[in-house]
Amino acid sequence: MAKARQLSQQDIEELVERARRGDGAAFGQLVEEYKDKIYNYVSRMLNDPYEAEDVTQEAFLRAYRSLPRFRGASSFHTWLYRIASNLAIDVVRKRKRQEPTYSLDEPMESDDGEYEREIPDDTGSPEDRSTTRETRVAVRRAIMELPEKLRDVMILYELQGETYEDIAEILNVPLGTVKSRLFNARNRLKESLEQLVAAGELEVES
């Protein structure tokens, strides 16, 4: 089955304008365009597919209700991400004192809605494949253990592929703050992984 054509920026702007005038079908097209991206982002922040689904639905509901007040000062893309980000941050703060309920072994869903699963590598030994998998799990764990502000930037830039400028709009912070947080996040991540290697809990891949 052929994949639907990705909407151009002009298409998005026209749909937003129609949706602002009350065209439900136009808003439905916007949901189809962004639902996987928003779910993916929220899922990576929360590491709970059920909460991620709830937050994604709430983000689109709030966007729909707020559309009449949307004036295009930022792109619809970053405006929608900002709504989702604020909702996800609220969830994280509410459960801060609770133990995480996610599994680091679960596959992550990609932006096209497909799950990222391990692809067997017949060229390596079972030990090699195990080491590669353990490295991915360790990196994911280290990202999730970053302070909230650093984690958000890391997820948006490294996993979602957002630009510095879009992240600044999504998080409502200066561009320089985005760059400094990403720099600090990478250093924290490097330190965490180096500690695991030094403790013998993670092998360095040659």
C-alpha positions as CSV (number, residue, x, y, z in Angstrom):
1,M,0.0,0.0,0.0
2,A,1.4,3.4,-1.1
3,K,2.4,5.8,1.7
4,A,0.4,9.0,1.8
5,R,2.2,12.1,0.4
6,Q,3.7,14.3,3.0
7,L,2.1,17.7,3.2
8,S,4.1,20.7,2.1
9,Q,4.4,23.8,4.3
10,Q,1.9,25.6,2.0
11,D,-0.5,22.6,2.5
12,I,-0.1,22.9,6.2
13,E,-0.8,26.6,6.3
14,E,-3.9,26.2,4.1
15,L,-5.2,23.4,6.3
16,V,-4.6,25.5,9.5
17,E,-6.5,28.4,8.0
18,R,-9.4,26.2,7.1
19,A,-9.4,24.5,10.5
20,R,-9.4,27.9,12.2
21,R,-12.6,28.7,10.3
22,G,-14.2,25.5,11.7
23,D,-13.4,23.0,9.0
24,G,-13.2,19.7,10.9
25,A,-12.0,17.7,7.9
26,A,-9.0,20.1,7.5
27,F,-8.1,19.6,11.2
28,G,-8.4,15.8,10.7
29,Q,-5.8,16.0,8.0
30,L,-3.5,17.9,10.3
31,V,-4.0,15.2,12.9
32,E,-3.0,12.5,10.4
33,E,0.1,14.5,9.4
34,Y,1.3,15.0,13.0
35,K,-0.1,12.3,15.2
36,D,2.8,9.8,14.9
37,K,5.4,12.6,15.3
38,I,3.7,13.9,18.4
39,Y,3.1,10.5,19.9
40,N,6.7,9.5,19.3
41,Y,8.0,12.7,21.0
42,V,5.7,12.3,24.0
43,S,6.4,8.6,24.2
44,R,10.2,9.3,24.4
45,M,9.6,11.8,27.1
46,L,7.3,9.6,29.2
47,N,8.4,6.1,28.3
48,D,4.8,4.9,28.9
49,P,2.7,4.1,25.8
50,Y,-0.6,4.5,27.6
51,E,0.2,7.9,29.1
52,A,1.7,8.9,25.7
53,E,-1.5,8.1,24.0
54,D,-3.5,10.1,26.5
55,V,-1.2,13.1,26.2
56,T,-1.2,13.0,22.4
57,Q,-5.0,13.0,22.3
58,E,-5.1,15.8,24.8
59,A,-2.6,17.8,22.8
60,F,-4.7,17.7,19.7
61,L,-7.9,18.4,21.6
62,R,-6.2,21.6,23.1
63,A,-4.9,22.5,19.8
64,Y,-8.3,22.3,18.2
65,R,-9.9,24.4,21.0
66,S,-7.1,27.0,20.7
67,L,-6.9,27.2,16.9
68,P,-9.2,30.4,16.8
69,R,-6.5,32.1,18.8
70,F,-3.6,30.9,16.7
71,R,-2.2,33.8,14.8
72,G,0.9,32.2,13.2
73,A,3.5,34.0,15.3
74,S,5.3,30.6,15.2
75,S,4.7,27.7,12.8
76,F,1.9,25.3,13.5
77,H,4.5,22.5,13.9
78,T,6.3,24.2,16.8
79,W,3.0,25.5,18.3
80,L,1.7,21.9,18.4
81,Y,4.9,20.5,19.8
82,R,4.9,23.2,22.5
83,I,1.4,22.1,23.6
84,A,2.5,18.5,23.7
85,S,5.7,19.3,25.5
86,N,3.9,21.3,28.2
87,L,1.5,18.4,28.8
88,A,4.2,15.8,28.9
89,I,6.3,18.0,31.4
90,D,3.2,18.2,33.6
91,V,2.9,14.4,33.7
92,V,6.6,14.0,34.5
93,R,6.4,16.5,37.3
94,K,3.3,14.8,38.8
95,R,5.0,11.4,38.9
96,K,8.5,12.6,39.9
97,R,8.4,10.7,43.2
98,Q,7.1,7.5,41.7
99,E,9.2,4.7,40.3
100,P,9.4,4.6,36.5
101,T,6.9,2.1,34.9
102,Y,8.6,1.8,31.5
103,S,10.8,-1.0,30.2
104,L,14.0,-0.1,28.6
105,D,13.8,-3.3,26.6
106,E,10.6,-2.3,24.8
107,P,10.9,-1.3,21.1
108,M,10.5,2.4,20.4
109,E,8.1,3.6,17.7
110,S,9.6,5.5,14.8
111,D,8.2,8.7,13.2
112,D,6.5,6.7,10.4
113,G,4.5,4.7,13.0
114,E,6.6,1.5,12.7
115,Y,8.3,0.0,15.7
116,E,12.0,0.0,15.8
117,R,12.9,-3.6,16.4
118,E,16.2,-5.4,16.7
119,I,17.3,-6.7,13.3
120,P,19.4,-9.9,13.6
121,D,23.0,-9.5,12.5
122,D,24.2,-12.8,11.2
123,T,27.7,-11.5,10.7
124,G,28.4,-11.2,14.5
125,S,28.5,-13.6,17.3
126,P,25.7,-13.7,19.9
127,E,28.1,-12.0,22.3
128,D,28.6,-9.1,19.8
129,R,24.9,-8.7,19.3
130,S,24.3,-8.7,23.0
131,T,26.9,-6.0,23.5
132,T,25.4,-3.8,20.8
133,R,22.0,-4.1,22.4
134,E,23.3,-3.4,25.9
135,T,24.9,-0.2,24.6
136,R,21.6,1.0,23.1
137,V,19.8,0.2,26.4
138,A,22.5,2.0,28.4
139,V,22.3,5.1,26.2
140,R,18.5,5.2,26.4
141,R,18.7,4.8,30.2
142,A,21.3,7.6,30.5
143,I,19.2,9.9,28.4
144,M,16.1,9.3,30.6
145,E,18.2,10.0,33.7
146,L,19.3,13.4,32.6
147,P,17.8,16.4,34.3
148,E,14.4,17.3,32.8
149,K,15.6,20.4,30.9
150,L,18.6,18.6,29.4
151,R,16.6,15.5,28.5
152,D,14.0,17.5,26.7
153,V,16.5,19.2,24.4
154,M,18.4,15.9,23.8
155,I,15.2,14.1,22.8
156,L,14.0,16.9,20.5
157,Y,17.4,17.3,18.8
158,E,18.9,13.8,18.7
159,L,15.8,11.6,18.5
160,Q,13.2,13.9,16.9
161,G,15.5,15.7,14.6
162,E,14.3,19.2,15.4
163,T,16.4,22.2,14.6
164,Y,17.9,24.5,17.2
165,E,15.4,27.2,16.2
166,D,12.4,25.0,16.4
167,I,13.5,23.6,19.8
168,A,13.8,27.2,21.1
169,E,10.2,27.9,20.0
170,I,8.9,24.6,21.4
171,L,10.5,25.1,24.8
172,N,10.1,28.9,24.8
173,V,13.8,29.5,25.6
174,P,16.5,31.5,23.8
175,L,18.5,29.8,21.0
176,G,21.7,30.1,23.1
177,T,20.0,28.2,25.9
178,V,19.1,25.4,23.6
179,K,22.7,25.0,22.4
180,S,24.2,25.2,26.0
181,R,21.7,22.6,27.2
182,L,22.5,20.3,24.4
183,F,26.2,20.7,25.1
184,N,25.7,20.0,28.8
185,A,23.4,17.0,28.0
186,R,26.0,15.4,25.7
187,N,28.7,15.9,28.4
188,R,26.5,14.3,31.1
189,L,25.6,11.4,28.7
190,K,29.3,10.9,28.0
191,E,30.2,10.9,31.7
192,S,27.4,8.5,32.5
193,L,28.6,6.0,29.9
194,E,32.2,6.3,30.9
195,Q,31.3,5.5,34.5
196,L,29.5,2.4,33.3
197,V,32.5,1.3,31.3
198,A,34.8,2.0,34.3
199,A,32.6,-0.1,36.6
200,G,32.6,-3.0,34.1
201,E,28.8,-2.7,33.5
202,L,29.2,-1.7,29.8
203,E,31.7,-3.0,27.3
204,V,33.3,-0.6,24.8
205,E,32.6,-1.7,21.2
206,S,35.7,-2.0,19.1
